[in-house]
Amino acid sequence: YVPLVIVAYATYGRGVQSPMYETPEISELPMMRVIKAATILPMIFTYPLVLTPPEAALERVLGVDERPCPRLCRVGLRSLFVVFTTGVAILVRTREHFGPLVD
């Protein structure tokens, strides 16, 4: 990302917008797709790490380990958690909250 920033500022000067991928002259470059992916992918990959503690706490409260099929209950509960958080994300999705990355 840094080499692209240097080249963009050297070429376009103050015409470069923030975030850089909104600059019309460079917004369609293939490198911009790579930069967007490099921005979004870490968020997607950390999603399970962020959800694990609340899911585990809810499993303890609901006594998932004492149920007849704990693995099936755990999969179902975690799937519902993902559906719930996805629904919340869709409901609050606006350009002001998330910017053009979600367009």
N, C-alpha and C positions, 0 to 999 in steps of 0.2 A: 504494500500500500504506500509506503514512504517514497519509493522511487516514482510511482505514478503521481503523487502529490507534487514532488519536485518538478517533474516534467510539465504538469498542468499549470503550476504557478509560473514557471519560466516561459511557457507558451502563451497563456491567456492572462496572466497578471491578476489584477483585481476582479476580472470577469468571472473567476472561479467562485461558484456559490458554495455555501455550506448547508448541507452535506455536498460533497464534491460530485456525487452521481446525479445531482439535479442541474449541473451545468449543461446547457443545450449542446454545446459543441462536442462534448465527450460522453454524454449520457448513453449513446447508442454503441459505444465501443464494447467489444467482447470482454475487455478487462473489467468493465463496470459490472458485468454479470458475476465475474469471479469475486469482485470486492463485495457485492451484495451477498453472495453465498457465504463468503468468509465472515460476514457480519452476522448472518442469520443462523448458520449451522451450529456455532457454539451454544446459542440459546436453545436450539432444538435438542442438542445432546445433553445439556444440563437439566432439561425438564424432568427426566426420571430421578435425578439426584435431588432435586428440590422437592419432589413429591414423596419420596420415600419416608421421611420422618412423619409427616401427618398421616400417611397411609398406615404406617406401622402403629401409630398411636390409636387410630380408629380401629384397627384390627384387634388391639389389646382390649379396648373398651367393649367391643362387640363379642369378644371371646372367640375369635375365629379358630384358634388352636384347639379348643374344646369341642368343636363341631365335628359331625361324622366325616365330612369331606373337607378338611381344612385347606387343602391346595385349591380345590374348586371354588370354595368360598373366597379365598384370597384373590384368585384370578378375577372372579366376578366383582369383588369390591374394588380392586384396583382399576378394572375396566370402567366401572361406574365413575370412579374418581377422574379418569381421563376424559370421559364424556362430559362430566360436570365442568371441569376446567376449560375444556374446549368450548362448551356452550357459553360460559362466562366471557371467554376471550372474543367470541363472535359478537356477543351483545355489546361489549364495550369498545369494539373495534371502530376507531375513527382515525382520521388523518392526524388530528391533534394529539391523540394518545400514542400512536405507533408510527406515524410518518408514512412516507411513500413506500417503505419496504414491504408493506402488506398489500399493496395494490397489485 
